[in-house]
Amino acid sequence: MIAKGQVVDSKTRVSIPGVNVGEYRNNQLVGGTITDVNGNFLKEVASGNVLRFSAVGYITNQPVLHDNVLITVPLTETSYDVPTVVVTAKRTYYKYYLAALVIAVSVFIYYKA
């Protein structure tokens, strides 16, 4: 069957470009595409397979498909709490140490030649 339609924001009804359209069989990804700049998609779907629509910042949607029917797939925004990010000086120390080492080796090689 051919699935075609448009993916929109559930509140604003504005189209969403770049949404992942995954074709699944028994919860295994078997193919996919993405929506175009206008949120439109066109995907041939094998019998028994389902489509899942997912995008960053939205809840995944798996609508019921009907053959050769233009569908509008609404995606609902979601917000997740970002966990606390811990920044350590250890990484920074290694970056500066490596930069100093490269300079020292470069100077040594330059004077040796």
All heavy atoms as an XYZ file, in Angstrom:
873
protein
N       0.838     -1.179      0.000
C       0.000      0.000      0.000
C       0.881      1.240      0.000
O       2.027      1.194      0.420
C      -0.955     -0.051      1.189
C      -0.539      0.726      2.409
S      -1.840      0.792      3.627
C      -0.922      0.290      5.033
N       0.336      2.322     -0.457
C       1.036      3.594     -0.496
C       0.499      4.477      0.624
O      -0.701      4.730      0.696
C       0.822      4.316     -1.845
C       1.301      3.456     -3.008
C       1.514      5.664     -1.847
C       2.790      3.235     -3.044
N       1.392      4.912      1.510
C       1.008      5.838      2.577
C       1.525      7.214      2.198
O       2.697      7.367      1.861
C       1.599      5.396      3.910
N       0.647      8.193      2.225
C       1.072      9.553      1.899
C       0.290     10.524      2.756
O      -0.830     10.261      3.183
C       0.877      9.850      0.420
C      -0.531      9.660     -0.081
C      -0.593      9.843     -1.573
C      -1.985      9.429     -2.080
N      -2.098      9.532     -3.513
N       0.931     11.655      3.031
C       0.269     12.652      3.855
C       1.227     13.709      4.325
O       2.276     13.946      3.733
N       0.857     14.331      5.443
C       1.639     15.428      5.988
C       1.721     15.279      7.502
O       0.754     14.880      8.150
C       0.996     16.767      5.628
C       1.804     17.970      6.068
C       1.160     19.273      5.653
O      -0.046     19.433      5.741
N       1.981     20.214      5.207
N       2.882     15.621      8.060
C       3.084     15.604      9.509
C       2.998     17.043     10.001
O       3.657     17.936      9.466
C       4.441     14.979      9.883
C       4.623     14.962     11.398
C       4.552     13.566      9.321
N       2.146     17.262     11.031
C       1.924     18.609     11.551
C       2.062     18.622     13.068
O       1.945     17.592     13.727
C       0.524     19.150     11.169
C       0.378     19.266      9.663
C      -0.571     18.280     11.753
N       2.311     19.810     13.618
C       2.306     20.013     15.067
C       0.855     19.933     15.531
O      -0.027     20.529     14.926
C       2.907     21.378     15.394
C       3.028     21.606     16.887
O       1.980     21.882     17.511
O       4.141     21.502     17.407
N       0.605     19.190     16.595
C      -0.774     18.976     17.045
C      -1.448     20.244     17.557
O      -2.668     20.365     17.479
C      -0.832     17.897     18.126
O      -0.106     18.310     19.268
N      -0.687     21.206     18.060
C      -1.283     22.448     18.572
C      -1.429     23.506     17.489
O      -2.492     24.072     17.296
C      -0.442     23.018     19.714
C      -0.548     22.249     20.998
C       0.262     22.921     22.087
C       0.197     22.105     23.367
N       1.027     22.686     24.424
N      -0.352     23.765     16.779
C      -0.348     24.873     15.823
C      -0.782     24.461     14.421
O      -1.066     25.320     13.593
C       1.063     25.493     15.723
O       1.960     24.507     15.205
C       1.533     25.993     17.076
N      -0.784     23.159     14.141
C      -1.119     22.609     12.821
C      -0.115     23.038     11.744
O      -0.404     22.993     10.559
C      -2.542     22.974     12.393
C      -3.635     22.605     13.381
C      -3.591     21.192     13.819
N      -4.173     20.290     12.837
C      -4.265     18.987     13.022
N      -3.826     18.441     14.137
N      -4.773     18.226     12.115
N       1.067     23.467     12.156
C       2.139     23.847     11.235
C       2.884     22.570     10.832
O       3.145     21.704     11.666
C       3.102     24.857     11.893
C       4.297     25.132     11.013
C       2.371     26.133     12.238
N       3.240     22.460      9.560
C       3.940     21.270      9.085
C       5.327     21.171      9.721
O       5.952     22.176     10.042
C       4.058     21.287      7.565
O       4.803     22.402      7.153
N       5.803     19.934      9.882
C       7.103     19.678     10.512
C       8.020     18.999      9.497
O       7.790     17.849      9.130
C       6.956     18.788     11.763
C       5.908     19.337     12.718
C       8.301     18.623     12.459
C       5.575     18.401     13.861
N       9.054     19.684      9.035
C      10.004     19.054      8.106
C      10.997     18.163      8.851
O      11.263     18.361     10.030
C      10.716     20.246      7.470
C      10.628     21.326      8.497
C       9.342     21.098      9.239
N      11.538     17.170      8.148
C      12.606     16.335      8.699
C      12.172     15.314      9.718
O      12.994     14.819     10.485
N      10.896     14.943      9.733
C      10.410     13.924     10.675
C      10.815     12.547     10.150
O      10.698     12.256      8.959
C       8.873     14.002     10.827
C       8.345     12.859     11.676
C       8.471     15.336     11.412
N      11.300     11.688     11.044
C      11.640     10.312     10.668
C      10.364      9.513     10.478
O       9.504      9.488     11.360
C      12.486      9.640     11.758
C      13.829     10.295     11.904
O      14.524     10.509     10.932
N      14.180     10.638     13.125
N      10.256      8.853      9.333
C       9.113      7.988      9.040
C       9.678      6.586      8.904
O      10.244      6.231      7.870
C       8.395      8.423      7.738
C       7.176      7.542      7.491
C       8.003      9.892      7.798
N       9.558      5.794      9.973
C      10.139      4.459      9.984
C       9.094      3.394      9.721
O       7.999      3.441     10.264
N       9.445      2.436      8.868
C       8.563      1.300      8.595
C       9.022      0.129      9.463
O      10.189     -0.262      9.432
C       8.634      0.920      7.113
C       7.714     -0.226      6.751
C       7.812     -0.607      5.274
O       8.567      0.034      4.520
O       7.123     -1.563      4.892
N       8.106     -0.426     10.239
C       8.444     -1.479     11.195
C       7.649     -2.749     10.926
O       6.475     -2.696     10.575
C       8.152     -1.018     12.625
C       9.133      0.011     13.133
C       9.004      1.349     12.802
C      10.207     -0.373     13.930
C       9.900      2.299     13.261
C      11.112      0.565     14.393
C      10.955      1.891     14.056
O      11.853      2.822     14.505
N       8.319     -3.879     11.122
C       7.667     -5.191     11.099
C       8.111     -5.908     12.373
O       9.311     -6.082     12.596
C       8.088     -6.005      9.881
C       7.479     -7.419      9.898
C       7.937     -8.285      8.742
N       7.504     -7.678      7.494
C       8.253     -7.619      6.396
N       9.471     -8.125      6.390
N       7.801     -7.058      5.308
N       7.167     -6.273     13.211
C       7.467     -6.943     14.491
C       8.475     -6.147     15.316
O       9.436     -6.692     15.849
C       7.982     -8.362     14.259
C       6.968     -9.241     13.566
O       5.764     -9.091     13.784
N       7.433    -10.134     12.719
N       8.260     -4.837     15.410
C       9.118     -3.910     16.154
C      10.552     -3.846     15.638
O      11.456     -3.422     16.344
C       9.111     -4.228     17.655
C       7.823     -3.795     18.305
O       7.211     -2.816     17.882
N       7.404     -4.505     19.332
N      10.795     -4.271     14.413
C      12.107     -4.182     13.789
C      12.024     -3.198     12.624
O      11.140     -3.321     11.769
C      12.567     -5.550     13.255
C      12.781     -6.585     14.333
C      13.972     -6.264     15.202
O      14.969     -5.724     14.743
N      13.881     -6.597     16.470
N      12.933     -2.240     12.588
C      12.957     -1.261     11.509
C      13.350     -1.956     10.206
O      14.369     -2.626     10.136
C      13.957     -0.154     11.834
C      14.105      0.957     10.805
C      12.807      1.757     10.687
C      15.254      1.873     11.161
N      12.511     -1.797      9.176
C      12.801     -2.433      7.888
C      12.949     -1.418      6.755
O      13.277     -1.780      5.638
C      11.723     -3.485      7.511
C      11.767     -4.655      8.459
C      10.342     -2.866      7.450
N      12.722     -0.152      7.027
C      12.859      0.875      5.997
C      12.402      2.208      6.549
O      11.891      2.285      7.664
N      12.582      3.237      5.764
C      12.140      4.526      6.242
C      12.447      5.650      5.288
O      13.078      5.460      4.249
N      11.987      6.820      5.662
C      12.213      8.039      4.907
C      12.064      9.212      5.862
O      11.869      8.994      7.061
C      11.234      8.142      3.713
O      11.585      9.258      2.915
C       9.800      8.286      4.180
N      12.159     10.421      5.358
C      11.905     11.602      6.178
C      10.935     12.509      5.431
O      10.805     12.425      4.210
C      13.192     12.376      6.527
C      13.895     12.870      5.270
C      14.115     11.550      7.387
C      15.027     13.835      5.549
N      10.279     13.384      6.176
C       9.360     14.319      5.544
C      10.150     15.425      4.845
O      11.261     15.758      5.240
C       8.398     14.947      6.573
O       9.148     15.631      7.573
C       7.523     13.894      7.216
N       9.540     15.980      3.813
C      10.207     17.049      3.067
C      10.053     18.385      3.795
O       9.561     18.445      4.922
C       9.683     17.120      1.631
C       8.219     17.530      1.530
O       7.624     17.968      2.538
O       7.651     17.406      0.431
N      10.458     19.465      3.147
C      10.453     20.790      3.759
C       9.040     21.246      4.137
O       8.865     22.070      5.022
C      11.164     21.808      2.839
C      10.324     22.102      1.607
C      11.497     23.079      3.585
N       8.016     20.681      3.504
C       6.626     21.020      3.811
C       5.962     20.010      4.734
O       4.742     20.056      4.935
C       5.813     21.153      2.524
C       6.322     22.272      1.654
O       6.624     23.357      2.153
N       6.457     22.018      0.368
N       6.740     19.056      5.264
C       6.192     18.048      6.163
C       5.493     16.908      5.450
O       4.861     16.071      6.093
N       5.602     16.836      4.119
C       4.938     15.780      3.349
C       5.791     14.523      3.287
O       7.015     14.589      3.310
C       4.647     16.267      1.922
C       3.711     17.451      1.917
O       2.728     17.482      2.644
N       4.032     18.437      1.100
N       5.123     13.379      3.170
C       5.823     12.107      3.026
C       5.066     11.229      2.042
O       3.871     11.399      1.805
C       5.968     11.396      4.380
C       4.657     10.939      4.955
C       4.173      9.660      4.705
C       3.900     11.794      5.744
C       2.954      9.258      5.233
C       2.682     11.386      6.270
C       2.212     10.114      6.014
N       5.778     10.275      1.461
C       5.213      9.281      0.565
C       6.036      8.029      0.774
O       7.251      8.037      0.597
C       5.305      9.745     -0.894
C       4.842      8.755     -1.956
C       3.333      8.506     -1.840
C       5.177      9.279     -3.338
N       5.396      6.945      1.180
C       6.135      5.724      1.522
C       5.322      4.512      1.141
O       4.152      4.408      1.482
C       6.424      5.715      3.037
C       7.129      4.486      3.532
C       8.606      4.581      3.237
C       9.370      3.422      3.836
N       9.658      2.379      2.881
N       5.945      3.611      0.408
C       5.308      2.333      0.112
C       5.511      1.432      1.328
O       6.627      1.263      1.810
C       5.918      1.688     -1.130
C       5.185      0.452     -1.563
C       5.682     -0.085     -2.894
O       6.456      0.609     -3.573
O       5.294     -1.203     -3.226
N       4.414      0.882      1.821
C       4.460      0.083      3.044
C       3.981     -1.331      2.730
O       2.908     -1.518      2.147
C       3.560      0.696      4.147
C       3.664     -0.107      5.436
C       3.921      2.147      4.383
N       4.791     -2.319      3.108
C       4.418     -3.717      2.885
C       3.248     -4.101      3.782
O       3.046     -3.532      4.856
C       5.610     -4.620      3.155
N       2.493     -5.075      3.354
C       1.335     -5.547      4.115
C       1.766     -6.036      5.495
O       2.743     -6.775      5.626
C       0.665     -6.692      3.352
O      -0.426     -7.182      4.085
N       1.058     -5.589      6.518
C       1.358     -6.007      7.888
C       2.358     -5.115      8.600
O       2.561     -5.253      9.802
N       3.004     -4.224      7.877
C       3.966     -3.309      8.498
C       3.260     -2.047      8.977
O       2.165     -1.726      8.526
C       5.076     -2.939      7.525
C       5.988     -4.104      7.228
O       5.797     -5.195      7.745
N       6.967     -3.890      6.389
N       3.900     -1.339      9.892
C       3.348     -0.092     10.426
C       4.372      1.026     10.256
O       5.557      0.771     10.104
C       2.974     -0.228     11.930
C       1.867     -1.237     12.129
C       4.185     -0.589     12.766
N       3.886      2.256     10.275
C       4.767      3.425     10.210
C       4.798      4.103     11.564
O       3.763      4.239     12.224
C       4.276      4.422      9.160
C       4.401      4.016      7.699
C       3.893      5.140      6.802
C       5.835      3.674      7.333
N       5.997      4.526     11.962
C       6.161      5.309     13.186
C       6.795      6.632     12.811
O       7.793      6.671     12.094
C       7.051      4.584     14.191
C       6.396      3.387     14.808
C       7.261      2.785     15.890
N       6.700      1.498     16.279
C       7.395      0.526     16.834
N       8.679      0.692     17.076
N       6.819     -0.601     17.160
N       6.211      7.698     13.321
C       6.682      9.045     13.038
C       7.349      9.586     14.290
O       6.731      9.619     15.357
C       5.505      9.934     12.632
C       4.834      9.469     11.369
C       3.893      8.454     11.381
C       5.165     10.051     10.161
C       3.283      8.026     10.217
C       4.561      9.632      8.986
C       3.617      8.615      9.012
N       8.606     10.010     14.161
C       9.327     10.508     15.328
C      10.203     11.691     14.943
O      10.717     11.763     13.835
C      10.187      9.403     15.945
O      11.153      8.957     15.023
N      10.334     12.615     15.891
C      11.174     13.792     15.709
C      11.633     14.266     17.078
O      10.938     14.051     18.085
C      10.411     14.900     14.997
N      12.779     14.896     17.113
C      13.307     15.426     18.364
C      12.330     16.473     18.896
O      11.905     17.366     18.169
C      14.703     16.048     18.151
C      15.193     16.721     19.418
C      15.679     14.994     17.683
N      11.966     16.354     20.159
C      11.066     17.310     20.782
C       9.598     16.952     20.642
O       8.729     17.706     21.077
N       9.302     15.786     20.034
C       7.925     15.355     19.834
C       7.754     13.916     20.297
O       8.688     13.121     20.268
C       7.523     15.447     18.357
C       7.421     16.861     17.849
C       8.513     17.502     17.285
C       6.226     17.559     17.944
C       8.423     18.798     16.819
C       6.122     18.857     17.482
C       7.221     19.474     16.924
O       7.118     20.765     16.467
N       6.523     13.583     20.695
C       6.191     12.213     21.085
C       5.975     11.401     19.815
O       5.302     11.845     18.887
C       4.931     12.196     21.974
C       5.199     12.962     23.269
C       4.491     10.763     22.269
C       3.972     13.156     24.145
N       6.527     10.187     19.767
C       6.382      9.308     18.611
C       4.913      8.946     18.400
O       4.186      8.692     19.355
C       7.220      8.035     18.806
O       8.594      8.422     18.963
C       7.102      7.083     17.645
N       4.497      8.911     17.136
C       3.110      8.593     16.795
C       3.094      7.433     15.807
O       3.908      7.374     14.892
C       2.430      9.821     16.176
C       0.932      9.645     16.004
O       0.389      8.579     16.231
N       0.274     10.708     15.602
N       2.166      6.494     16.012
C       1.997      5.351     15.118
C       0.526      5.276     14.714
O      -0.263      4.566     15.320
C       2.426      4.069     15.822
C       2.344      2.834     14.948
C       2.860      1.611     15.670
O       3.907      1.662     16.298
N       2.133      0.519     15.567
N       0.140      6.018     13.659
C      -1.266      6.058     13.268
C      -1.705      4.801     12.519
O      -0.885      4.053     11.998
C      -1.334      7.272     12.347
C       0.016      7.319     11.725
C       0.965      6.851     12.798
N      -3.013      4.593     12.470
C      -3.587      3.508     11.679
C      -3.587      3.953     10.219
O      -4.001      5.066      9.901
C      -5.033      3.200     12.146
C      -5.669      2.145     11.261
C      -5.029      2.775     13.597
N      -3.096      3.094      9.343
C      -2.987      3.439      7.930
C      -4.089      2.778      7.113
O      -4.497      1.658      7.394
C      -1.629      2.996      7.382
C      -0.408      3.589      8.054
C       0.851      2.953      7.490
C      -0.381      5.093      7.864
N      -4.544      3.501      6.088
C      -5.513      2.972      5.139
C      -4.932      3.154      3.752
O      -4.307      4.176      3.452
C      -6.846      3.709      5.260
C      -7.439      3.623      6.630
N      -8.027      2.481      7.113
C      -7.504      4.525      7.638
C      -8.452      2.681      8.343
N      -8.139      3.930      8.693
N      -5.119      2.176      2.880
C      -4.524      2.202      1.548
C      -4.993      3.395      0.723
O      -6.184      3.681      0.644
C      -4.860      0.905      0.815
C      -4.006      0.696     -0.421
O      -2.952      1.358     -0.525
O      -4.394     -0.122     -1.262
N      -4.008      4.088      0.152
C      -4.241      5.203     -0.768
C      -5.117      6.304     -0.183
O      -5.938      6.885     -0.885
C      -4.820      4.697     -2.085
C      -3.856      3.784     -2.801
O      -2.646      3.997     -2.760
N      -4.381      2.754     -3.433
N      -4.974      6.567      1.095
C      -5.704      7.647      1.745
C      -4.688      8.677      2.224
O      -3.694      8.321      2.855
C      -6.542      7.128      2.936
C      -7.189      8.268      3.679
C      -7.578      6.133      2.465
N      -4.938      9.933      1.922
C      -4.071     11.012      2.374
C      -4.322     11.228      3.859
O      -5.467     11.459      4.264
C      -4.383     12.288      1.586
C      -3.460     13.463      1.820
C      -2.049     13.137      1.345
C      -3.977     14.682      1.078
N      -3.280     11.106      4.676
C      -3.465     11.257      6.119
C      -2.667     12.446      6.644
O      -1.653     12.829      6.066
C      -3.066      9.981      6.898
C      -1.577      9.651      6.703
C      -3.934      8.810      6.513
C      -1.075      8.543      7.593
N      -3.161     13.003      7.722
C      -2.442     14.043      8.451
C      -2.040     13.445      9.779
O      -2.880     12.961     10.530
C      -3.333     15.281      8.674
O      -3.735     15.784      7.403
C      -2.587     16.355      9.435
N      -0.738     13.458     10.050
C      -0.205     12.855     11.269
C       0.179     13.967     12.233
O       1.130     14.709     11.979
C       1.017     11.972     10.965
C       1.558     11.342     12.231
C       0.682     10.920      9.931
N      -0.552     14.101     13.350
C      -0.184     15.121     14.330
C       0.884     14.597     15.302
O       0.816     13.457     15.748
C      -1.491     15.384     15.065
C      -2.236     14.084     14.973
C      -1.814     13.458     13.667
N       1.878     15.416     15.584
C       2.875     15.085     16.604
C       2.746     16.088     17.738
O       2.608     17.286     17.511
C       4.294     15.132     16.036
C       4.679     14.057     15.021
C       6.144     14.189     14.641
C       4.406     12.667     15.552
N       2.782     15.587     18.960
C       2.633     16.407     20.151
C       4.005     16.743     20.719
O       4.850     15.856     20.886
C       1.806     15.664     21.220
O       0.562     15.290     20.630
C       1.562     16.525     22.431
N       4.216     18.021     21.012
C       5.485     18.447     21.605
C       5.655     17.817     22.979
O       4.692     17.552     23.678
C       5.517     19.967     21.767
C       5.855     20.707     20.511
C       6.106     22.177     20.774
O       6.930     22.491     21.654
O       5.465     22.995     20.103
N       6.896     17.610     23.331
C       7.211     17.086     24.650
C       8.401     17.851     25.201
O       9.178     18.429     24.446
C       7.532     15.581     24.606
O       7.740     15.114     25.928
C       8.768     15.295     23.806
N       8.503     17.880     26.497
C       9.676     18.504     27.104
C      10.197     17.557     28.171
O       9.452     17.028     28.973
C       9.319     19.850     27.724
O       8.372     19.684     28.738
N      11.475     17.338     28.110
C      12.135     16.490     29.089
C      13.054     17.362     29.928
O      13.664     18.294     29.415
C      12.966     15.400     28.410
C      12.132     14.412     27.634
C      12.088     14.447     26.245
C      11.398     13.444     28.284
C      11.335     13.541     25.525
C      10.636     12.533     27.583
C      10.611     12.580     26.205
O       9.858     11.681     25.509
N      13.160     17.030     31.199
C      14.117     17.729     32.041
C      15.514     17.269     31.665
O      15.793     16.086     31.580
C      13.871     17.418     33.525
C      12.583     18.042     34.021
O      12.155     19.054     33.429
O      12.002     17.520     34.980
N      16.383     18.218     31.415
C      17.766     17.895     31.100
C      18.468     17.576     32.414
O      18.405     18.360     33.363
C      18.459     19.078     30.399
C      19.917     18.766     30.145
C      17.734     19.407     29.114
N      19.105     16.412     32.496
C      19.802     16.087     33.731
C      20.960     17.059     33.966
O      21.450     17.692     33.040
C      20.320     14.667     33.502
C      20.329     14.490     32.031
C      19.257     15.390     31.480
N      21.377     17.144     35.187
C      22.476     18.032     35.534
C      23.733     17.618     34.783
O      24.079     16.446     34.729
C      22.739     17.971     37.049
O      21.529     18.298     37.712
C      23.821     18.931     37.439
N      24.395     18.574     34.204
C      25.634     18.319     33.481
C      26.792     18.701     34.388
O      26.841     19.809     34.905
C      25.691     19.147     32.176
C      27.021     18.932     31.467
C      24.529     18.791     31.283
N      27.697     17.769     34.594
C      28.849     18.015     35.435
C      30.060     18.223     34.542
O      30.413     17.376     33.728
C      29.095     16.834     36.401
C      30.334     17.075     37.241
C      27.878     16.602     37.266
N      30.702     19.367     34.672
C      31.894     19.678     33.901
C      33.091     19.561     34.830
O      33.098     20.144     35.905
C      31.818     21.107     33.317
C      33.087     21.435     32.543
C      30.580     21.249     32.458
N      34.072     18.783     34.398
C      35.260     18.618     35.224
C      36.442     19.295     34.558
O      36.492     19.439     33.341
C      35.585     17.130     35.432
O      35.880     16.557     34.162
C      34.436     16.395     36.079
N      37.415     19.680     35.369
C      38.613     20.343     34.849
C      39.593     19.319     34.288
O      40.534     19.680     33.612
C      39.274     21.162     35.946
N      39.370     18.058     34.553
C      40.295     17.031     34.115
C      40.434     17.028     32.597
O      41.530     16.973     32.065
C      39.821     15.670     34.609
C      40.802     14.557     34.387
C      40.316     13.283     35.045
C      41.360     12.202     34.936
N      40.936     10.971     35.578
N      39.325     17.106     31.884
C      39.368     17.133     30.420
C      40.113     18.370     29.914
O      40.907     18.288     29.019
C      37.958     17.117     29.837
C      37.234     15.835     30.024
C      37.538     14.946     28.879
N      36.753     13.744     29.017
C      36.983     12.654     28.354
N      37.960     12.624     27.491
N      36.247     11.607     28.524
N      39.831     19.496     30.502
C      40.491     20.728     30.100
C      41.997     20.621     30.332
O      42.791     21.040     29.503
C      39.914     21.926     30.876
O      38.507     21.944     30.677
C      40.506     23.225     30.397
N      42.369     20.022     31.451
C      43.778     19.853     31.764
C      44.471     19.058     30.667
O      45.547     19.418     30.210
C      43.923     19.137     33.109
C      45.331     18.718     33.421
C      46.275     19.636     33.852
C      45.719     17.394     33.258
C      47.570     19.246     34.128
C      47.015     16.999     33.527
C      47.939     17.927     33.966
O      49.206     17.527     34.222
N      43.845     17.977     30.223
C      44.451     17.157     29.182
C      44.572     17.914     27.867
O      45.544     17.774     27.155
C      43.654     15.866     28.959
C      43.866     14.853     30.051
C      42.790     14.259     30.679
C      45.145     14.488     30.447
C      42.983     13.328     31.669
C      45.345     13.555     31.448
C      44.257     12.981     32.048
O      44.455     12.062     33.034
N      43.602     18.749     27.550
C      43.670     19.521     26.307
C      44.870     20.456     26.333
O      45.633     20.527     25.389
C      42.378     20.324     26.104
C      41.218     19.495     25.675
C      40.000     20.373     25.461
C      38.785     19.547     25.163
N      37.585     20.362     25.043
N      45.042     21.194     27.434
C      46.165     22.119     27.535
C      47.493     21.377     27.590
O      48.474     21.794     27.010
C      46.009     23.030     28.756
C      44.900     24.020     28.587
C      43.846     24.071     29.484
C      44.877     24.916     27.520
C      42.816     24.974     29.331
C      43.855     25.821     27.356
C      42.828     25.849     28.267
O      41.816     26.748     28.102
N      47.521     20.274     28.298
C      48.736     19.492     28.400
C      49.148     18.974     27.033
O      50.308     19.048     26.645
C      48.513     18.331     29.377
C      49.746     17.484     29.585
C      50.813     17.962     30.319
C      49.820     16.213     29.042
C      51.951     17.193     30.510
C      50.944     15.438     29.225
C      52.008     15.930     29.967
O      53.120     15.168     30.152
N      48.165     18.479     26.240
C      48.443     17.963     24.915
C      48.933     19.088     23.994
O      49.885     18.917     23.242
C      47.203     17.302     24.317
C      47.357     16.712     22.915
C      48.441     15.644     22.904
C      46.042     16.137     22.433
N      48.304     20.248     24.080
C      48.732     21.380     23.248
C      50.166     21.774     23.589
O      50.984     22.030     22.700
C      47.786     22.564     23.453
N      50.519     21.829     24.856
C      51.881     22.179     25.270
C      52.870     21.117     24.798
O      53.978     21.440     24.361
C      51.937     22.327     26.783
N      52.483     19.859     24.842
C      53.343     18.774     24.405
C      53.611     18.869     22.905
O      54.741     18.715     22.453
C      52.706     17.425     24.744
C      53.494     16.177     24.350
C      54.818     16.142     25.099
C      52.690     14.938     24.645
N      52.574     19.160     22.118
C      52.734     19.283     20.665
C      53.675     20.442     20.333
O      54.542     20.329     19.480
C      51.361     19.464     19.977
C      51.530     19.857     18.513
C      50.549     18.185     20.093
N      53.515     21.552     21.029
C      54.396     22.703     20.790
C      55.833     22.344     21.152
O      56.760     22.632     20.407
C      53.914     23.931     21.591
C      52.589     24.426     21.009
C      54.949     25.041     21.573
C      51.882     25.451     21.873
N      56.035     21.690     22.289
C      57.388     21.323     22.725
C      58.036     20.368     21.740
O      59.204     20.526     21.383
C      57.332     20.703     24.116
N      57.296     19.371     21.258
C      57.837     18.412     20.293
C      58.139     19.112     18.980
O      59.165     18.883     18.354
C      56.856     17.235     20.088
C      57.300     16.358     18.924
C      56.786     16.407     21.360
N      57.262     19.997     18.539
C      57.465     20.735     17.289
C      58.732     21.587     17.357
O      59.536     21.610     16.418
C      56.270     21.646     16.990
O      55.100     20.873     16.833
N      58.948     22.258     18.454
C      60.141     23.088     18.617
C      61.376     22.219     18.639
O      62.388     22.537     18.015
C      60.042     23.926     19.916
C      61.352     24.608     20.245
C      58.935     24.967     19.767
N      61.321     21.074     19.319
C      62.447     20.156     19.387
C      62.818     19.650     17.994
O      63.996     19.647     17.614
C      62.129     18.984     20.319
C      63.219     17.957     20.378
C      64.398     18.206     21.085
C      63.082     16.752     19.706
C      65.401     17.262     21.114
C      64.084     15.818     19.738
C      65.241     16.063     20.443
N      61.830     19.246     17.217
C      62.092     18.748     15.871
C      62.643     19.850     14.981
O      63.557     19.642     14.197
C      60.808     18.143     15.247
C      60.435     16.866     16.009
C      60.983     17.833     13.777
C      59.089     16.293     15.624
N      62.151     21.049     15.106
C      62.595     22.192     14.296
C      64.077     22.492     14.553
O      64.871     22.654     13.651
C      61.740     23.414     14.600
C      62.176     24.638     13.858
C      61.889     24.781     12.498
C      62.888     25.640     14.492
C      62.294     25.920     11.798
C      63.306     26.760     13.808
C      63.007     26.904     12.450
O      63.408     28.008     11.783
N      64.466     22.535     15.825
C      65.861     22.846     16.158
C      66.814     21.690     15.855
O      67.972     21.892     15.564
C      65.998     23.266     17.617
C      65.551     24.682     17.847
C      64.448     24.987     18.626
C      66.231     25.745     17.237
C      64.032     26.265     18.827
C      65.808     27.051     17.412
C      64.722     27.308     18.219
O      64.313     28.598     18.388
N      66.324     20.459     15.918
C      67.159     19.308     15.637
C      67.522     19.250     14.158
O      68.610     18.853     13.788
C      66.447     18.021     16.078
C      67.336     16.812     15.996
C      66.654     15.594     16.546
C      67.599     14.408     16.460
N      66.996     13.192     16.918
N      66.608     19.629     13.295
C      66.846     19.571     11.853
C      67.769     20.668     11.469
O      68.778     20.673     10.943
C      65.552     19.738     11.093
